Amino acid sequence: MKQRLIMWLAVVAGVALVLAVAWAAILWTRPEPIRIAFANSLSGPSAPAGTESLVATQLAIDEVNAKGGVNGRLIELVLFDDASDPAVARANAQAIADSPCVAVLGHYLSSASLAAAPLYKDARIPALTGSAAADDLTSTNDYYFRALAPVSAQARSIAEHLRAVMKEPKVRLVHTRDSYGNNFEHGFAAAYPAEQLHVFGLDVAAGQIGSMDGTLAAAAQEPGPGVIVVGAAPDFSPDIVKALRRHGIKGTIIASQGAARESYLQNFANEPEEKSHPGFFSENLYAASSLMFDSAGVAAQAFAVDYKAKAGTSPSWVAGGAYDAARLMIDALKRAAVHHRFMGQGIQKRSDSKLADRDRVRAALAAIDSPKSAVVGLTGRLYFNANRDIPRPIRMGFFHYGRFVTAPQQLVRIDQPDGIDLAAEQEKGHVIAFEDRRYWIQRVVYTGIDIIRVSRIDVKQNSFNVDFYLWMRFAGDDEAQTHVEFIFPALLDRGAFDPARPVQAGHEDGLSYRLYRINGDFKAHFDLHDYPFDTQQLHLLFQNTEQRRELVTYVIDRFGLRLADDGSSRAEDGAYSGLPLWRFLGLNYFVESLSSGSTLGKAPLFGAEARTEFAGFDAAIMLRRSSAIYMLKNLLPLFLLVLVVFATLFFPETMFRERVTIPVTSILASAVLLVAVNSQIGDVGYTVVVEEMFYIFFVLCLMAMLAGYRHEKLRDAGRKRVAVVSDHVAQIIYAGTVLAMIVVLYRRYAV
């Protein structure tokens, strides 16, 4: 006994030693990670934006690391907190230069970026920002890249929006006299008529705005209605808006991109005017933004869902810019790694190759300079221009009831005019031109779908019946926005919806209003892999196939739908009370688009890469089948057969015939039951869970038959003890298989 114990201890020790050696070998051979510096405002007044950038960046890093990293190397972020202080950013830049990091992601503020930029250039380390917009950052530093448009281009877009959409005759521009504000003033003044523009400059010194009251009082007393545009970085913008409102300005104020976040309103939350009159500062407050999630496409909304799951809050353009910047950097690292793999160069990660590694990453970033080398981002294809900027489209939004939403009309730049009759479109009022720049005038349609009742779900026929309201609110009286078609799932009764026959029509809050009631059967495609534990989405998706997405886009009417902060509907379960076998989980809305790369036989498009997109809107009803009710109604005979077959394993020797015939009979009975179950779901080209349950039962029946046969053979051979042991083994395997199946189903599908 003692020798056996010693032998087992030796075996365990040997196995542990082998595992330890194997683990050490894995760690020894694991390549060193590629380190990227993340320099941002993780503390101080801009900490929320810095944290938002970090979460978005980590999402992008986690995605690539989950797939094995870059050429087998994981990417590791090294955090540096600049605390929104240029002096701290400069000190961090020196630490980053001395570190093994091959690139930098950051900073959030232009002031911090400008302070660190010279040191990055001296250290030959490429830096990429998704938020700092001052022109000087990239125009004077060939090691700095930017995943958005510079502030002068943003200001020019605001000026063109005022001229084309708001048609304002007079504008007062208030800007700070720093790098950011001066760039803003230069870009805005270049695009707005000088005779209609009055400029007011604010001196900036040591992080403070000087002579603000006198200058803003003069701006407020300027005669005429007009619009006030604020050209200032996020650290100065809130104070300027407060002062303007306190000077009696109640009209429209347009701020730069730093204000295009719902968290921006926290700057006013504790002010006495805001407490006594909610919205005192934010009423008629507009801002420009490179990304607005209520009108963004599928990629941006998928990112918003992932971000919400990780951070618990909704993202803003800051998170979108950080994510796109991280994606660009990851792509550059991959290109450098591929170069290393095939050319013998690339990122070496040696002490003597640091500068060469950084130069290769910078060269890879610079090579992303055309549509052919572009990286797919949240708003489209991303690539740098000659100044290492990405002239991303600027959209205009405004604050309403504490939310930042897309404005009713937008300008969408025409970058690829091939195949477009610009003269004809301009005559129709669809296109407007400023110098060499041409834009589509896009109408934004605030859209809502309110479910009245889902009365039937027919899985076998792949259809469902639903009664719901559809409404649209949009600028102007043009009915083209309402010419939509439910295409997938298709509305089977074409007469159930006629865009020309709304239930109500009129004007609401300065916008045209159309209300429809639709009741009909929709063709759908159900995913039944998990049947009967499945969760289904009933999609109500329509698209406008007459006007391209540049002319009309549908956004989620968050106010009309009374959506929660996470974008889900507070729909009442009463609309689904007619579905006893289903449980309502939620109702979510998405902005969709149908893309087509077809040339339609037009010769000008043969060599172009342009794609035509049509706008759409989708409401997804989430339902989960009540599996307990289903199994009680349909699978109770199967459960009884499982018990009966299990009981045969305990039959005495005198019941050998029954031990064989009962499993055979059970297989035949369950096969008939399986046919009945399959008749409920129709023809599917894959195996569903309920079928797997039956297949496992068939195997158990065969095992019970073989166990009975083997028992009889062993008894005839005089090996009764072995026969008993064989029965015990069969009993354990049978019960263990059933329990294992129950545990797996519970862990996978239990809520």
N, C-alpha and C positions, 0 to 999 in steps of 0.2 A: 504493500500500500504506500509506504514511504517513497519507494523508488518511483512508483507511478506519479506521485505528487511532484517529485523533483523533475521528472521528465516533462510534465505539463508546464511547470514553471519555466523550464528551459525553452520550451516551444514558444510560450508567451513572450519571454524576454527576447528571443530571436526575432519574432514577428515585429515587436516594438522597435528593435534595433534597425530592421530593414526599413520600416516605415519612416523612422527618423532620418536615416541616410537618404531615402528617396525625397523626403521633404526638403532636406538641406540641399540636395542636388537641384531641386526645382528652384529654390530661392537663389542658389548660386548662379544658375543659368538664366534666371529671369532678367530680361534687359532693363536697363535703367530707364525710368519714365522720362518723357519729354515735359519739361517744366515751363509753364507760362505764367508770367506775373499778372495778377489781377489788381490793378491800382484804381481805387475808387473811394467814394465817400461812405465809409462804413460807420462813421460816427459824425457828430456835428449836425448842423441844420439840414444837410442834404442826405442824411443817413437813410431815410426811406427809399430814396431813389437809388442809392448805392446798394442797399439790400435787394431791391428789385432787380438790379442789374446782375447781382451775384446769383440769385436764384435762376434767372434765365440762362446765364452763362453755364451754370452747373448742369442744367438740363441738357444743353448741347454737348457738354463734355461727357456726361453719363451715357448719352446715346452712342457716341463713338467708342467709349471704353467698353460698353456692353458687347460690342461687336469685335473686340480684340484690340482696340486702340489703333494707332497709326503704324503700320508695318510691324505689328507685334509689340509695340511700345505703348503703354498707357499714357494718357495726358494727365498731368497733375497741376492744379492751380496753386500758386503761391500768393497769399493775400498780403496786400499793402494798403493801409488805411491812410488816405490823404486828409481826412477830416475837413474837406472843403477848404483847405488852407494852402495857398500857393507855396508858402515856405516849407510846409510839411511835404507837399508833393515833390518839391525840389530835393529834399533830403532823401525821400523814398526813391527818387529816380537814381540817385547815386548808389543806393543799396541794390537796386535792381540791376544797374550796370555791372556791379561787382558780383552778382549772383550767377548761377548757371542757367538762368532763364534765357530762352532763345527768342522770346517775343513778349509784348505787353498788350493787355486788353484794358483800356481805360484812357482817360479819366472821364468823370461825369461832367464837371464844369470846365468851361473853356479856360478860365483863369488858372486852374490847376494844370491843365494840359499844356498851356503855353509856358508855364514855369518849368515843367519837366522836359519839354521837347528838346531844348539844346543838349541836355545831358544824354538823352536817348540817341540823338544824332552822333554825338561824340563817341558813344559806346557802340555805335552801329547796330543798335537793337531796334527792330521794327515795332511800331506801336499802332494799334488800331482802336478807334473809339466809335461807339454807336450813339453818342449824345452830344459831345462837345462840338459846337458849330462855328466858332470864330474862323473866318477865312484864313487868317495868318497862320493857323495851325498847320495846314497842309501846303499852302502856297509857298512857304519859306523853309520847309523841312521835308526832304525827300524820303525820310524814314517814318513819317507819320501818315497814316491812312485813315479814312473816315467812311463809315457805313451809312451816310446820309448826306443830304445837300448842305452846303455851307450856309451861314446865316444870311449872306447877301442874296443868295438864290431864294431862300425862304422869304425874305422881305420882298423881293421882286414878285414872288407868287402872290403874296398878300395884296400888293398894289394892283396886280392884274385882276385879282378876284374882286377888289373894290370897284374897278373900272367896268368889268364885264358883267358882274352879277349884282352887286349892291348899287352900282351906278351912282356913287356918291360924288357930288360936285366939289366937296371941300373936305380936306383931311388935315388934322393936326397931328404931327408926329413928335412924340416925346421919346428921346433916346438918351442913354448914358454915354458920356464921352470916354469910353474905354474901348478896347479892341472889339468886343462884341457889339456894343452900341454903334460905334462908328461904321463897322461893316454893315450893320442893319440899315443905317441911314443912307449909306452909299447905294445899296441895292434897291431900297425903296424909292429914293429920289430919282434913280435912273429910269424907273418904270412909271412914274406918276408925273403928270403935268406940273411944272414948277409954279404956274400961276394959281393952282388949286391946292397948293401944299404950303403949310406953315410949320417950320421946324423949331423945336425947343430942345436944347441940350442941357443935360445935367452933369455936373462935374463929379468925378469919382476919385476918392483918395482913401487909401488904407481901409478898403472895404466899406466905406460910408459914402452916402450920396450928399454932396454939398449943395447949398442954396436951393433945396428942393421946393420949399413952400412958395418962395417968390416966383420961381419959374413956372410951377404948376398952377399957381393962381393966375398968372398971365395967360396960360393955355386955357384955363377954365373960363376966363372972361372974354376969350376971343368970340366975336359975334358970329351968329349963324349956327345952325344945327350941327352939321358935320359929324365926323367920326374921329375918335382919338385912337391912334395906333401907338402902342408902347413897345419900343425896341430896347429891351434890357434882358440881361441874363436872369436865370431863375432866382439868384440870390438877391436881386434888386427889384424884380417885377412886382411882388406883392405889396411892397411899401408904396410904390408909385400908384398902383391901383387904389389902395386905401386913400391916399392923399387926394386923388382925383375925385373919388366919390364924396369925400368930405368937403371938397370945394364945390359941391353941387352938381357934378356931372352925372346925369342919370341916363344919358344916351348910350350909344354903342361904344364899347372899348374893345379893341382887338390887341391881344398880347401875342408875343412870340411863342415858339413851341414849348418852352419851359413851363408854360401855364396850362398846357393841354393834358392835364391829369386831374382826376377827381380828387386826389389827395391835395391838390393845390388849394382847395377851399379850406383846408385846415388852417391856413394862414389867417383866415378871417373868423374862425369859429369862436374865439374868445373876445372878440371886439364887442363893445356895448351896442353899437348900431346893429350888428348881426344878431345879437340876442333879442333885441327888441323888435327887429324887422328882418326875419330870415330872408336871405337873398339880397340884402341891401348892397353888398359888394358884387355879387355874381349875376344879378339881373342884367341882361344885355351885354354880357361878357363873352367875347369870342376869342378863339385862339387857333393858330395853325398847327397841324400835326402831320407827321410822316406816316402815321398808322392809327386808324380808328377801328376798333374791333367790331362795332355794331354794323359797319359796312364792309368789313374785310372778307376775304375769301376763305375757302375751306382750310388751307394750310394755317392761316393765322388763327382761325377758331379752334383747330385741333391743338395748336400751341397753347391757346388760352385755357383749354380744358386741362392740359398737363400742368400748366403753371398753377392753376387754381388748386389742383390736387396736391401739389408740393408746398405751396405757400399759404393756402387758405384764403387768399384774396385774389381779386381780378387784376390782370396786368394792364399796363399802359404802354404808350409808345416807347418809354424808356426800356422796358423789358424786351419789347420787340426789337429795338435797335441793338441791345446787348446780345440777344440771341442770334441775330443776323451777323453781327460782328464775330461772334464765336464760330459760327458756321463758316464764314470766310477764312478765319484763321485756321480752322481744322482742315479745310480744303487745301490751303497753302502748305500746311505741314504734310499732307498726303502727297502733294505734288513733289515736294522736296524729298520725301521718303522714296517715292517711285524713282526719281532721278538717281538716288543713292543705290537703289536696287539694281538698276540696269546700266548705270554709267560709272559705278564705283565711287560716287560722291554722295552728297546729301548730308543729313543730320548725323554727325558722327558721335556726339555726346562724349567727347574726350576733352581733357583739360586744355589741350593745345589747339582745339578746333572750335572754340566758343565763337570767335568773331566770324569764322567762315560759316558756321552753322547759322548765325544770325543773318549773314548776308544772303544765304541761300533761301531763308524764309522770306526775307524782304523781296528777293527776286521773284519768288513764287507768288507773293501777293501782287506785285506789279504786273505779273503776267495775266492776272484776271482783269483784262482790259477791253473785252469785246463781248457781244452776245454769244459768240461761239465758245468762249472760255468762262462764261458766267456761272455763278453759283445760284441755285434756286433758293430764294428767300421767302419770307412771309408775305411779301407783297409783289413778288415776281422775280425776275432774273436780276441778279446783282453783279455789277462789274464797275471798275473804277475808270474815271476819265483821266485826262492828262494831269490834273491837279490832285489825283488820288482821292477824289470825292466820288460819291455815288449820288447823282442828281435824282433822288427819290421824289416821287410826286408828293406835293403838299396838299392836304385836305383841310377844309375849314370846318370847325365845330363850335358849339356854344354850350353854355351851362344852362340846365333847365331842371329845376327841382333837385339840385345837388348832383346831377349826372352830367357827364360830358358826352354830347351826341353830335352826329354828323349834321351839318347845315343842309337846308333843302336843295341847294344848287352847288355844284362843284365844277372846277375846271380840270379836265383830264388832258394832259399833253399828248400830242400826236407825234410820236417818235419815228414811226414807219408809215409814211403817207402813201406807199405803193398800193395801188388798187382803189384809192379813195378819190372821188371827184370832189376835190376841195372847194372849187368854185360853186358847184351845185349845193354842197352841204352848207357853205357859208351863206348862200342866198336863202336857204331854208331856215337859217338861224341856228343851225346845229354846231357851227364852227365859228370861232373868232380868232383873229390874228393880231399879234403884237410883234412888230418887226419881223424877224425870221421865225418866230415861235407861233405855232398854231395849236389851238385847244378845242376839244369837244366841250360843249356845255352839257353837263350831266345833271339830270334831275334825280333827286333822291326821293324814293317812295317809302314812307313809313308804313309798315305792313304788319297786320296782326291776323291770327287765326284763333278763333275761340270755339272750342268743341262744345256742342250742345248735347250730343248723344252718339255713342258708338253702340249700335244695336246688334251687330252680328259679325263674327269672324269665322270664315269658312276656310279652314286649312286645306281641305281636299281640293277645293276649287280655286285656291289662291286668291281670295277676295275678301273684302270686308265692307260693311255698310257704315257710313258716318254722316251725321248731320252737323254742320258747323257754319259759323259766320266768318266771312273774309272781308277785311276792310283795308283801304289804302288812303293815305293822306299825302298830297304832293303839291308842289308849286305849279301855278299856271292852270290853264283850262284844257290843255291838250289831253285827249283820251288815250293816246298811244300807250301810256304806262299801264292801262288796265287791260290791254289786249294780251292776256296770258293764257296759257294752256297747261292743264294738268297732264303731264306726259309719262311720268313714272313715279308712283304707280298711276296708271292711266285711269281716267274717269270713264267708266263703261257707258254711262248714259250721257251722251254729248249734250243733250238738251237740258241737263241739270244746271249748267252754268253758261250764261250768256253775258259777256262783258258789257254789252250795250244796255242791259236791263238790271241796274242795281236796285236793291230794295230802298235805299236812301241815297240821295245825292245833294251836295250843297257845299258850303264852305265852313270850315272849323279852324279857328285860331289863325286865320290868314291863309289857310291851305285848302285846296280842293279836297272833298271828302266823298268816297264811294264805299257803300256797304252792300255786300252780297250775302245771301243765304243759300247754301249748297247742301243738297241731300241726295246721295246716290251711292252706288257700288263702285269701289275702286279695285282695280287689278293689282295684286301685290305678289311678292316673292318671299316666302317664309323660310327661314333657316331652321331646320328641324333636327340638326345634329344632336341636340340635347333633349329631344322629345322623350318623355313628357315633363321634363324639368326646364323647358325652354323659356327664354325671354324673347319677346318679339317687339319689333319697332314697326308701327304703322305710319308710313310716310305720306304726308300730303304735300307734294312737291309740284310747284308750277314754275314755268319759265316763259319769258317773253322772247319769242322767236322772230319777232318783226324788227325790233330795234336792238342794236348791239349794246353791250354792257357799258361802253363809253358814253352812251346817251341816256341810259336809264339803269339805275341799280336799286335793289330793294333792301331795306334795312329793317331791323327788328324794332317795332314800336314798343319800347320798354315801358313807356308811360301808359299807353292804352291797354297793354297786356298786364300791367301791374306786376312786372317780373320781380323775383327776388334778386338779391345781389349776385347770386351765382348764375343768373340767366334762366333759371327754371321757372315754370309757371306755377302759380298758386291755384291751379285748377281744382275744382271740387270733384270728389269721387262720384257724385251723383250722375255724371255724364257716362259712367261706366258700370252703373248698377245693373244693366241688362246683360252683363257678361258674368254669370255665376262661376265659370271655370277660370276666370282671369282676375288678376289683382293689378290695379293701377299703380305704376311706379313714378311716373313723371311725364312732363310734356316740355320738350326743348325745341328751340328754334335755331335755324341756321341760314346764313346767306349762302346761296349756291350760284354756280355758273356752269353753263354748257359751252365747252370749247370745241372749236373745229379748226383743223389745220388744212382743210381742203382749199384748193385754189379756185374751185368752181369753174375751172376752165378759163380764168382771166389771165391773159398773158403777162400783165405787170406783176402778178403774184408768183410766177414760176420760180424766180430766183430769190424771193423774199422769204423771211422766216416769220412773218406776221401770222398771228392766229386770230380768228374771230371768236369772241365770247358773247354769250347771251346771258343776261342776268336771270336769277331765279331765287326762290324762297322755299324753305322746307320747314314743316312742323312735324316733329317725330314724337309719336305717342309710345311710351314705354309700358309694356304690359308683361306680367309674368304669370305663367299658367299655375293654377292652384293644383300642384301635383298630388297633394294628399287626397283631395276630392276625386281627382282623375283615377288614382290607383284604387281607391275604395270602390268606384263605380265599374272599373274595367279590369283590374288585375287581382281582385280578391280570389277568383278561382285559381290563379297561378300560385298565390301564396299558400293556399290550401294544398295544392299538389306538391309544393316544396316540402311541406310538413309530412305528407303521406309518404313520399319517396324516402324521406329521412327516417321515418318509422320502420321501413322495411329493413334497414340495416340492423335493427334490433330483433327481427323475427327469429324464432327458434329454428332448429335444423329441420323440423317436420314441415315447415312452411317454405321449403326451397322453391317450389313452383311459384308461389306468390311473390317471392323476392325477385323473380325474373319478369313475371307478367305485369306486375303493377308499374314498374318503371316504363315498360313498353307502352302500356295503356296511357300513362301520364304524358309520354312524348307525343302520342297521337292527339290527346286532348288539348295539350298546350299548343300544338301546331295549328289546330282549328282556331284556338283563341288568338294566336298570332295573326292568322289571316284576317280575323275580325278587327284586330287592332290596326293592321296595315290598311284596311279599307277606309279607316277614318282619316288617314293622312295622304292617301293617293299614292301615285308613283313618284318615288324619289330615287335619285341615282347614288345614294350613299346609305350607310348603315346608321340607324339612330340608336339612342341609348336603350329604348325599350326593347329593340330587337336584340341588342347585346345581352340584356337580361334573360331573354328567352334562350339564346344560344348557350349561355352559361348553365342554364337549367337543363338543357339537352345533354350537355357534357356530364353534369352530375347524375342524370338518369343512367347514362351509359356506365358511369363509374359504379353506381349501385348494382347494375346488372352484372358487371364483371366481378364485383366483390362477392355477390351471391354465388356465382359460378365457381370462383376460386375457393370459397369456403367449402363448397361441396367436394371439389377435387381433393383438397387437403384432408377433409374428413375421411374420404374413401381411402386415402393413403395412410390413415392412422395418425395423422399429425394434427390432432385436435387442438393442442395448445397454440400451434402456429396459426390455425384457422381462426381462433379467438382473437389473437393479436392482429391478424389481418382485418378482422371486422372492426376492431378498435381504431386501427389506422384509417380505415374508410370513414368511420364516424367522425374522426377528428378532421379529416380533409374536407368532408362534406360541410360540417358545421363551420369550420374555419373559412371555407370559400364563401359561404352565405354571409357570415359576419364581416369578412373583408369587403365584400361587395356593398354591404350596408354602410360601412365606415367610409368607403370611397365616395359613394353617392352623397352621404351626409356632408363630408368635407368639401365636396365640389359644389353642391347645390344648396346646402342649408343657408338660410339668411340669418 
